[in-house]
Amino acid sequence: MFEPATDDDLTAIREHVQRFRLDGEHLAAGQLIVAREGGRLVAFGRIKPYGGGVFELGTVGVLEPERGKGWGDRVVRELIRRFPAREVYITTDLTAYFERFGFTRLPPDQVPPPLQDKLARICGTLRDGVVAMVLLKGA
């Protein structure tokens, strides 16, 4: 169902990231997974590395004709399964959506520095009300 994104996928993904107002910073095929149906791209998401053992689940997108079919949930679950660290971080304005997966809001003093920086530099320009959340795998 899911496969690594290819360089050829990046053109379409970049277009959707911009239109959906998602984080497109340092977007690379090696960070992304894609879902296809009938050979067509239907959804995508990524694990964004920051260094120092900090990674972020993000840039989850579902193409408009495929929304409401559970693709977003499947992408999030697959990224959590593949996540390379115990702490699965996200920055989002969709807190209720991610709480369904077990994510909790982080107090500002517990947000890792790379995500604090991202919240200040990127998130405020894309959407209002963005916060950092975490899910502890295996907890």
N, C-alpha and C positions, 0 to 999 in steps of 0.2 A: 504494500500500500504506500509506504514512504520510501523515498530514495534520496540520495544526496543531490543537491542542485548542481547543475552544470554551468559552465561559463555562458552557454547559449541561453540558459534560463534567466540570467541576470538582467538582460534588457527588459523582459516582461516584468520581472520582480521589481526592478527599480521604478518602472512606471506605476505599478500598483502601490508601492511604498509611498511614493510622492502623492498620489491621489488619495490614499487612505490616511495620510499624515502620520506615518509611522517613522521610527528611527532608521534612517538610511546611512548613518555614519559608518564609514569603514566597511561597507557591505561587501562580502566576498562569498563566492560559491561554496567554499569549504566550510562555512559556518551554517549553511542553510540546508533544510530538508524540504522536499516538495511532495505534494500528493497529486496524482494524476487520475483522471477518469476518462477512459476512451482515448488515451494519449494526450489529453488536454490538461494543462496546469489548472488545478482547482483551488489549491491552498498551499501555504508555505509558512515557515517559521525558522528562527535561528537561535543558536547559542553563541552569544557575543562574548569573546574573551577580553578581559581588561588587564591581565597580568596579576601576579601575586596571588593566584588561586581564586580570583574573583571572576565569575562568569554571570551573564544575564540571559534569561529566557526572554525572547522578544521578537519584534517584527513579525508577529503572527497576523497573517492576512488570508481572507477567504474571498475569492472572486464573487462579485455580486450575484450572478445567476445560481451560485452554489450555496448561498447563505441559507441558514435554517435547516440544513441537512446534517448537522453534527460535525462538520469538518473542523471547525475551530477547536472543539473539545478534543477531537482526535489528534490534532496537531499539538496542542498543549500537553496532552498525556504522553505522546511520543517524545517530545522534547524533554519532559521530566524523566522519562525512562532512560534517555541517552545522556542526561546531564552528568558532566564529569566531576561534580563536587557535591558534597552533602547539602550545602546551602544553595537553594535554587532562588536566585534573586530576580525580581522584575521591577520595572517602573511602569506605572499604569494609572489611568483615570477610571478604569473599570474594576474597582475594588470588589464589588459584589460578585462579578463574574469569576474572578480569581479566588475569592474565598471559597467557592464551591469545590475547588481542588485542594483546599487546605492552606492556602496562602494567608498570612496575617500581615497587617501593616507594621512597619518598623518605626519606632520612635526616631526622630531625626538624629539623635546622638548614637544610634546603632547602625546607621546606614554606612556601608563601606565608602571610603573616600572617593573611589572612582565613580560610584553611583551618585554621591553628593555633587560631584563635578558635573555629571551628566544632567542631573535635575536642574542645575543652575544654567548650563549652557544650551541644552537642547530641548528638554521637555517643556519648559515654559513657553518656547516659541511654537511648539506643535499643538499643545492642548492645555486647557486650564485644569487645575486640580490633580495634577500627577503626583503620586506618592510612590515610595519604595515599599515593596512587600517581600516576604521570604517564605519559603516552604522548606522544612527540614526533612530530607528524604530519610525514610526508615524510622521516623519518629512516631 
